[in-house]
C-alpha cells in the first residue's frame, strides 16, 4: 500500500470525516421570532425589587421557550412588549433596544426586568444549539466555582459555625457588622463588638480557611475605616459595602486609608454605575450581579472591564435561576471568582425541579443546554402575558450598518 493511500484510507479518513461534522455550537440556529412573554409571580420571592425571584418566560415560534428570573409585572410588560416579533438570538441588539427604547437610560428597576428577559434569550440560544451557555461564552476557564456562605446554619458559637462552614467545602465564611443592641444602632460600639466576632471567626476558619464581612453600609465613614484597620491582621478575604452607595466617588478616599481588600457593587446596576471604581482600582472585587446589571449580555461586558483592571468577581446572590446563569458567566472568567451561597446550600424550589448544581460547598458547571434550568409553572401564578404587535414608544434610529443609536 502506498503511504498516501494509507493515510487517506487509514488514519486521515476518519479524522477528516470527524472534522467535517459540525459541532453543536457550529450548528445553524433555526430562524425564530419571539411570540409571547409571560411573567409568573413567585410567592417565595423577596419583596425587594432588586432581589426579585419572579419568573419570566420568552416563547418563540420554533417551540423553544427561554427561562429568566427577576423584574416586576409592569417593568417586564414594558420591556417584553419591545421584543415581540424579534429574532431572540440577537441578544446584544435586543439589549440595546430595551435599554434605549424609552429614550432615557434604564434605571435599576427596569434593568432588573431587562436582565430577566436577557437570561431567557440566552437560554433560548443555548437550547436551540443544544449546548450550555458557558460554551457560547468561550468555554470554561475553571472546573468549578468556589463559594462563600452567607448565613451558614448556627453550630453553637461563631467559632464553631465558621469551622463547620469551611469543613463543608466552602472557601469562606461570611459575617456582618453586629446588629443593634438594645434597639438603637451605635456605630462605634458596633465596631468593637464586630471586631470581637471577627477574631472568633478567624480562629474558627483556621489558617487555611477564609472569611469575609459585609458592613451593609451601616457604618459612618470614620467607623468603617476604624473597623477595617482593626481587622487587618485577621486577613479578611474582603470587606464589603463599607459606606453608603449613593456616592461611588467616596471610595477614592476610602481606598487611601483602608488596606484590606474591598468589595462593592451589590446595590449597583449596569457597568456605568461602577466602571470608574474598577478602572481606578478603588475596589478589589466587583459584586454587581445578575439580573441586576441587565443579564448575561451586560455582565460579560462588566467582566471584561474587571479582567482588564485585575479586579475579581464576587457576585451577590439573587435567585436560583440567576445563580445558575452566574455559574456560566463566572465559569468562563479567567480572574478570581468567589460566589455567594445562602446557608449550607440551595433550598427546595417547587417551581424549579432543576437549576444550579451545588455540592461540597461549590457550584459546578453542567452540560445541560441553555441555562440548564427546568421550570414547573404550577406552583406559580401567571400575572402577565405580552402578545400581539411590538410596542415601540419612541422611534428607533439606526446607523447605516443597521446598529441601534439613540433617538
C-alpha positions as CSV (number, residue, x, y, z in Angstrom):
1,X,0.0,0.0,0.0
2,X,1.3,3.5,-0.9
3,X,1.9,5.9,2.0
4,X,-0.5,8.4,0.6
5,X,-3.2,5.9,0.1
6,X,-2.6,4.5,3.6
7,X,-3.0,7.9,5.2
8,X,-6.1,8.8,3.1
9,X,-7.9,5.5,3.8
10,X,-6.4,4.8,7.2
11,X,-5.8,7.5,9.8
12,X,-6.8,10.6,7.9
13,X,-10.1,9.5,6.6
14,X,-11.9,9.1,10.0
15,X,-10.3,12.3,11.2
16,X,-11.4,14.2,8.1
17,X,-14.9,12.9,8.5
18,X,-15.0,14.0,12.1
19,X,-13.8,17.4,11.2
20,X,-16.5,17.7,8.5
21,X,-19.2,17.1,11.1
22,X,-20.4,20.5,12.6
23,X,-20.1,20.7,16.4
24,X,-23.4,21.6,18.2
25,X,-22.1,25.1,18.7
26,X,-21.5,25.4,14.9
27,X,-24.9,24.1,14.0
28,X,-27.2,26.5,12.3
29,X,-29.7,28.2,14.6
30,X,-33.3,27.8,13.3
31,X,-35.0,31.0,12.3
32,X,-37.2,32.1,15.1
33,X,-39.4,35.0,16.2
34,X,-40.5,35.9,19.7
35,X,-44.2,35.4,20.0
36,X,-45.0,35.8,23.7
37,X,-43.6,36.9,27.0
38,X,-45.0,35.7,30.3
39,X,-44.5,36.9,33.9
40,X,-45.1,34.5,36.7
41,X,-45.5,35.6,40.3
42,X,-43.4,33.6,42.7
43,X,-44.9,33.5,46.2
44,X,-41.4,32.9,47.7
45,X,-39.9,36.0,46.1
46,X,-38.4,38.6,48.3
47,X,-40.2,42.0,48.4
48,X,-37.1,43.9,47.4
49,X,-37.4,44.7,43.7
50,X,-33.6,44.1,43.1
51,X,-33.8,40.6,44.6
52,X,-37.0,39.6,42.8
53,X,-37.3,35.8,42.2
54,X,-40.3,36.1,39.9
55,X,-40.1,34.0,36.7
56,X,-40.1,35.3,33.1
57,X,-40.5,33.1,30.0
58,X,-39.9,34.1,26.4
59,X,-41.6,31.9,23.8
60,X,-40.8,31.5,20.1
61,X,-42.5,30.3,17.0
62,X,-39.9,27.5,16.9
63,X,-41.3,25.9,20.1
64,X,-38.3,26.9,22.2
65,X,-39.0,28.7,25.5
66,X,-36.4,30.6,27.4
67,X,-36.5,30.9,31.2
68,X,-35.4,34.1,33.1
69,X,-35.8,35.5,36.6
70,X,-36.4,38.9,38.0
71,X,-38.2,42.2,37.5
72,X,-41.8,43.2,38.3
73,X,-45.0,42.8,36.4
74,X,-45.0,46.4,35.0
75,X,-41.3,46.5,34.0
76,X,-41.4,43.1,32.4
77,X,-44.5,44.0,30.4
78,X,-42.9,47.2,29.2
79,X,-39.6,45.6,28.2
80,X,-41.2,42.5,26.9
81,X,-43.5,44.3,24.5
82,X,-40.5,45.6,22.6
83,X,-39.3,42.1,21.9
84,X,-42.3,40.8,20.1
85,X,-41.6,39.7,16.6
86,X,-37.8,39.9,17.0
87,X,-35.1,37.3,16.5
88,X,-34.3,36.1,20.0
89,X,-30.7,35.1,19.1
90,X,-29.7,38.8,18.6
91,X,-29.1,39.2,22.3
92,X,-27.0,42.4,22.2
93,X,-29.2,44.1,19.7
94,X,-32.3,43.3,21.9
95,X,-30.5,44.5,25.0
96,X,-29.8,47.8,23.3
97,X,-33.4,48.1,22.1
98,X,-34.8,47.5,25.6
99,X,-32.2,49.8,27.3
100,X,-32.6,52.7,24.9
101,X,-36.3,52.1,23.9
102,X,-37.8,54.7,26.1
103,X,-35.1,57.2,25.3
104,X,-33.9,57.7,28.9
105,X,-31.3,55.2,30.2
106,X,-32.9,52.3,32.1
107,X,-32.9,52.8,35.9
108,X,-32.1,49.9,38.2
109,X,-35.8,48.8,38.4
110,X,-36.1,48.4,34.7
111,X,-32.6,46.9,34.4
112,X,-33.7,44.0,36.7
113,X,-36.6,43.2,34.2
114,X,-34.3,43.7,31.2
115,X,-31.9,41.2,32.9
116,X,-34.6,38.7,33.4
117,X,-35.6,38.8,29.7
118,X,-31.9,38.7,28.7
119,X,-31.5,35.4,30.7
120,X,-34.4,33.9,28.8
121,X,-32.9,35.0,25.4
122,X,-29.5,33.3,26.2
123,X,-31.4,30.2,27.4
124,X,-33.2,30.1,24.0
125,X,-29.9,30.3,22.1
126,X,-28.3,27.6,24.1
127,X,-31.3,25.3,23.7
128,X,-31.5,26.0,20.0
129,X,-27.9,24.8,19.6
130,X,-28.1,22.1,22.2
131,X,-25.2,23.5,24.3
132,X,-24.8,25.1,27.7
133,X,-24.5,28.9,27.7
134,X,-20.9,28.7,29.0
135,X,-20.0,27.1,25.7
136,X,-21.3,30.1,23.9
137,X,-19.3,32.5,26.1
138,X,-16.0,31.0,25.2
139,X,-15.7,27.8,27.2
140,X,-14.8,27.1,30.8
141,X,-11.8,28.7,32.4
142,X,-12.3,26.8,35.7
143,X,-13.5,23.4,36.8
144,X,-15.9,24.7,39.4
145,X,-16.8,28.0,41.1
146,X,-15.8,28.4,44.7
147,X,-18.4,29.8,47.1
148,X,-18.7,31.5,50.4
149,X,-21.7,31.1,52.7
150,X,-23.9,33.8,54.0
151,X,-26.0,32.8,57.0
152,X,-24.4,29.4,57.5
153,X,-26.6,27.4,60.0
154,X,-25.5,28.2,63.5
155,X,-23.4,25.4,65.1
156,X,-23.2,26.9,68.6
157,X,-20.6,29.6,68.8
158,X,-19.4,31.7,65.9
159,X,-16.1,29.9,66.1
160,X,-17.8,26.5,65.7
161,X,-20.1,27.8,62.9
162,X,-17.2,29.2,60.9
163,X,-15.2,26.0,61.3
164,X,-18.2,23.9,60.2
165,X,-18.7,26.1,57.1
166,X,-15.1,25.7,55.9
167,X,-15.2,21.9,56.7
168,X,-18.3,21.7,54.5
169,X,-16.2,22.8,51.5
170,X,-16.9,26.5,51.3
171,X,-14.0,28.7,50.6
172,X,-15.0,31.3,53.1
173,X,-17.5,32.1,55.9
174,X,-19.2,35.5,55.7
175,X,-20.3,37.6,58.7
176,X,-21.7,41.1,59.0
177,X,-21.4,44.1,61.3
178,X,-23.0,43.4,64.6
179,X,-26.7,44.3,64.9
180,X,-28.1,47.0,67.1
181,X,-28.1,46.2,70.8
182,X,-31.0,47.5,72.8
183,X,-32.9,48.9,69.9
184,X,-30.6,51.8,68.8
185,X,-27.7,51.2,66.4
186,X,-24.5,52.8,67.8
187,X,-21.9,52.7,65.1
188,X,-18.9,53.0,67.5
189,X,-19.9,50.2,69.9
190,X,-20.9,48.0,66.9
191,X,-17.3,48.2,65.6
192,X,-16.0,47.0,69.0
193,X,-18.5,44.1,69.1
194,X,-17.8,43.2,65.5
195,X,-14.1,43.1,66.0
196,X,-14.5,40.5,68.7
197,X,-16.8,38.4,66.4
198,X,-14.2,38.6,63.7
199,X,-11.4,37.3,65.9
200,X,-13.6,34.4,66.9
201,X,-14.3,33.7,63.2
202,X,-10.7,33.8,62.1
203,X,-9.9,31.3,64.8
204,X,-12.7,29.1,63.6
205,X,-11.8,29.0,59.9
206,X,-8.1,28.3,60.7
207,X,-5.0,29.3,58.8
208,X,-6.2,27.6,55.6
209,X,-9.7,28.9,55.7
210,X,-11.1,32.3,54.6
211,X,-13.7,34.7,55.9
212,X,-15.3,38.0,54.8
213,X,-17.5,40.6,56.2
214,X,-20.4,42.8,54.9
215,X,-20.6,46.2,56.5
216,X,-24.1,46.6,55.0
217,X,-23.4,50.3,54.5
218,X,-24.4,50.6,58.2
219,X,-21.3,52.4,59.5
220,X,-20.4,56.0,59.3
221,X,-17.1,56.6,57.4
222,X,-14.8,57.0,60.4
223,X,-16.1,53.8,62.0
224,X,-15.8,51.9,58.7
225,X,-12.2,52.9,58.5
226,X,-11.6,52.0,62.1
227,X,-13.1,48.5,61.8
228,X,-11.1,47.9,58.6
229,X,-7.9,48.9,60.5
230,X,-8.7,46.7,63.5
231,X,-9.2,43.6,61.4
232,X,-6.2,43.9,59.1
233,X,-4.2,41.3,61.0
234,X,-7.1,38.9,60.7
235,X,-6.7,38.9,56.9
236,X,-10.3,39.0,55.6
237,X,-10.9,37.8,52.0
238,X,-12.8,41.1,51.5
239,X,-14.8,43.8,53.3
240,X,-18.0,44.7,51.6
241,X,-20.0,47.9,51.2
242,X,-18.1,49.9,53.8
243,X,-20.3,53.1,53.4
244,X,-23.4,54.2,51.6
245,X,-23.6,53.5,47.9
246,X,-25.1,56.7,46.6
247,X,-21.7,58.4,46.0
248,X,-19.2,55.8,44.5
249,X,-16.5,58.6,44.4
250,X,-16.1,58.3,48.2
251,X,-14.1,55.2,47.6
252,X,-11.3,57.3,46.3
253,X,-10.7,58.5,49.8
254,X,-11.6,55.1,51.4
255,X,-9.0,53.3,49.2
256,X,-6.3,55.6,50.6
257,X,-6.9,54.6,54.2
258,X,-8.2,51.0,54.0
259,X,-5.6,48.3,53.3
260,X,-7.9,45.2,53.4
261,X,-9.5,44.1,50.1
262,X,-12.7,46.0,49.2
263,X,-15.8,44.5,47.5
264,X,-18.6,46.8,46.2
265,X,-21.4,46.6,43.8
266,X,-24.4,44.7,45.3
267,X,-26.5,47.8,45.1
268,X,-25.4,48.8,41.6
269,X,-26.7,48.1,38.1
270,X,-25.0,48.3,34.7
271,X,-21.3,49.0,34.0
272,X,-21.7,52.8,34.1
273,X,-22.5,52.5,37.9
274,X,-19.2,51.0,38.7
275,X,-16.7,51.4,35.8
276,X,-14.7,54.3,37.4
277,X,-14.4,52.3,40.7
278,X,-12.9,49.4,38.7
279,X,-10.7,51.4,36.4
280,X,-9.2,53.4,39.3
281,X,-8.7,50.3,41.4
282,X,-10.7,51.8,44.3
283,X,-12.1,48.2,44.8
284,X,-10.6,44.7,44.5
285,X,-13.9,42.8,43.9
286,X,-17.0,43.6,41.8
287,X,-20.2,42.5,43.4
288,X,-22.6,43.5,40.7
289,X,-24.8,40.6,39.9
290,X,-27.4,39.1,37.6
291,X,-30.1,40.1,36.7
292,X,-29.5,43.5,38.4
293,X,-26.9,44.6,35.8
294,X,-29.2,43.7,32.8
295,X,-28.4,40.0,32.4
296,X,-25.7,37.9,30.8
297,X,-25.1,40.4,28.0
298,X,-24.1,43.2,30.3
299,X,-22.4,41.0,32.9
300,X,-19.9,39.8,30.4
301,X,-19.0,43.4,29.5
302,X,-18.5,44.1,33.2
303,X,-16.4,41.0,33.5
304,X,-14.2,42.3,30.6
305,X,-13.6,45.6,32.4
306,X,-12.7,43.7,35.6
307,X,-10.3,41.4,33.8
308,X,-8.6,44.5,32.2
309,X,-8.0,46.1,35.6
310,X,-7.3,42.9,37.7
311,X,-10.5,43.1,39.7
312,X,-12.2,39.9,40.8
313,X,-15.8,38.8,40.8
314,X,-17.8,38.2,44.0
315,X,-21.4,38.5,42.7
316,X,-24.3,38.9,45.1
317,X,-26.8,36.0,45.3
318,X,-30.2,36.9,44.0
319,X,-32.3,33.9,42.9
320,X,-31.7,30.3,41.8
321,X,-32.2,30.9,38.0
322,X,-29.8,33.9,38.2
323,X,-27.3,31.9,40.3
324,X,-27.4,29.2,37.5
325,X,-26.7,31.9,35.0
326,X,-23.8,33.2,37.1
327,X,-22.1,29.8,37.0
328,X,-22.0,30.1,33.2
329,X,-20.6,33.6,33.3
330,X,-18.1,33.1,36.2
331,X,-17.1,29.8,34.8
332,X,-15.6,31.5,31.7
333,X,-13.9,34.3,33.6
334,X,-10.1,34.0,34.0
335,X,-9.7,36.1,37.1
336,X,-10.6,35.4,40.8
337,X,-14.2,34.4,41.5
338,X,-16.0,33.7,44.7
339,X,-19.8,33.2,44.6
340,X,-22.2,33.8,47.4
341,X,-24.4,31.0,48.6
342,X,-27.1,31.4,51.3
343,X,-26.9,28.9,54.1
344,X,-25.5,25.5,53.7
345,X,-26.8,25.1,50.1
346,X,-29.8,25.6,47.9
347,X,-33.2,25.3,49.4
348,X,-36.0,23.4,47.7
349,X,-37.7,25.4,45.0
350,X,-41.0,23.8,44.0
351,X,-41.1,25.6,40.6
352,X,-37.5,24.5,39.7
353,X,-37.0,20.8,39.6
354,X,-33.5,21.6,38.3
355,X,-31.5,24.8,38.5
356,X,-27.8,25.0,39.5
357,X,-25.6,22.1,40.6
358,X,-24.1,22.6,44.1
359,X,-22.1,20.1,46.2
360,X,-19.3,20.2,48.6
361,X,-19.5,24.0,49.0
362,X,-19.0,24.6,45.3
363,X,-21.0,25.3,42.2
364,X,-20.4,23.0,39.2
365,X,-20.9,23.7,35.5
366,X,-23.0,21.1,33.7
367,X,-23.7,20.1,30.1
368,X,-27.4,20.8,30.1
369,X,-28.5,23.1,27.1
370,X,-29.1,26.7,27.8
371,X,-29.0,27.8,31.4
372,X,-29.7,24.2,32.4
373,X,-32.8,25.1,34.3
374,X,-36.1,23.2,34.3
375,X,-39.3,25.0,35.1
376,X,-42.7,23.8,36.5
377,X,-45.1,26.7,36.4
378,X,-47.8,25.0,38.6
379,X,-46.6,26.5,41.9
380,X,-46.5,30.0,40.3
381,X,-49.3,32.4,39.4
382,X,-49.4,33.8,35.8
383,X,-49.6,37.5,36.4
384,X,-48.9,39.0,32.9
385,X,-48.9,37.9,29.3
386,X,-47.5,40.0,26.5
387,X,-48.5,39.1,22.9
388,X,-49.5,40.8,19.7
389,X,-47.7,43.6,17.9
390,X,-44.5,45.1,19.4
391,X,-44.7,48.4,21.3
392,X,-42.1,51.0,20.4
393,X,-43.0,54.1,22.3
394,X,-40.2,56.2,20.6
395,X,-38.8,55.9,17.1
396,X,-35.7,53.8,16.8
397,X,-32.8,55.3,14.9
398,X,-30.3,53.0,13.1
399,X,-26.9,53.7,11.8
400,X,-26.2,52.9,8.1
401,X,-24.9,49.4,9.1
402,X,-28.2,48.6,11.0
403,X,-26.9,49.1,14.5
404,X,-29.1,51.0,17.0
405,X,-28.3,54.5,18.1
406,X,-30.3,56.9,20.3
407,X,-33.4,58.7,19.0
